[in-house]
Amino acid sequence: MFRHYSLSTYFRQRFGCKVSKVPLDAGATCPNRDGTLSSRGCSFCNEHGSGTGLFGRGVDMEGQWESWTVPLRETRSPFLAYLQAFSNTYCSPGQLKDVLERIAILPDSVGVAIGTRPDCLDSEKLDILAALDVQELWLDLGLQSSDNAILKQANRGHSAEDFARTVEQAAGRGIKVCAHLIAGLPGDDDDGFAASVDFVSALPIAGIKFHNLYICNGTPLEAEFLHGNYKPMGFEDYLCLLTRVLPRLRPDVVVHRMASDPAYGELVAPEWALRKQEILNRLTKAMLEADIWQGKTAGAESGIPAWYSAKAPLPPSLT
């Protein structure tokens, strides 16, 4: 049995089969890049905003969807559309509704995950999300750290309080929120990251993504690294940190990601960020050897929850 509640397990419980995420670029931008808050962006974010850049190359969402899904439909259907690049609710309510309605009718789609920032949502936009007629809806919401001083240093442009308020408002509408946290931000340490995990675990989130900070080309962080002012976290240090924080994460929270996934050609350092499968394998082994599991000190003290197995039903919080 798994020792954490993985996204693949959740999908098999929910749909009875594997569900593949398909990244889509809807041409979104960000208030932290267009001059509204800043023109520099976050210290770790490059000009692609964690996206494919396909929209800028003239490929619309339907074309992107076809290019990803057609080769896989015989063996890996259904799919979940993931609006990944930049802040996908940073637009007018009408534009947001149009994008979501186009996604809702994509062939073999069971729903959508929407990547954005907490300061790019309001009641009207949350109502639009909640009304979307899809089987599965996730709001991927970037926090990165619960320490406002760390957020300021990373040039995030929002606060931890902004994040908490948005989570409460989204959860109140039945929207599942996936919180994003980054380990290794400049000025942060293991205690700070553990505090961030405690912070989000106390909120009504339904999922979480753990990211190890890696250095992308074309970012402010790259300049700091090249000048010797920043050293990325080591492989073993990151593994140790995950084994420390997972027991304190609520057991019903779906872990969407355990490690970052650099796009081809963008990684500057560290090299180990490319070894995603090794990270997962080593983490599984370390948790087994230490006899720990997600939630061991946060609601699952008596043992590994049954729903960590794909054959078990969903936990009550997600039914």
Salt bridges, closest charged atoms under 4 A:
GLU47 OE2 - HIS48 NE2 4.00
GLU62 OE1 - ARG102 NH2 2.77
GLU66 OE2 - ARG73 NH2 2.97
ASP108 OD2 - ARG73 NE 3.12
ASP119 OD2 - ARG117 NH2 2.90
ASP127 OD1 - ARG173 NE 2.68
GLU136 OE1 - ARG14 NE 2.78
GLU136 OE2 - LYS176 NZ 3.70
ASP140 OD2 - HIS180 NE2 2.88
ASP140 OD2 - LYS209 NZ 3.08
ASP162 OD1 - ARG165 NH2 2.56
ASP191 OD1 - ARG244 NH2 2.67
ASP198 OD2 - ARG248 NH2 2.64
GLU236 OE1 - ARG282 NH2 2.86
ASP252 OD1 - ARG250 NE 2.94
ASP261 OD2 - LYS276 NZ 3.85
GLU271 OE1 - ARG275 NH1 2.98
GLU278 OE1 - ARG275 NE 2.86
ASP291 OD1 - ARG3 NH1 3.27
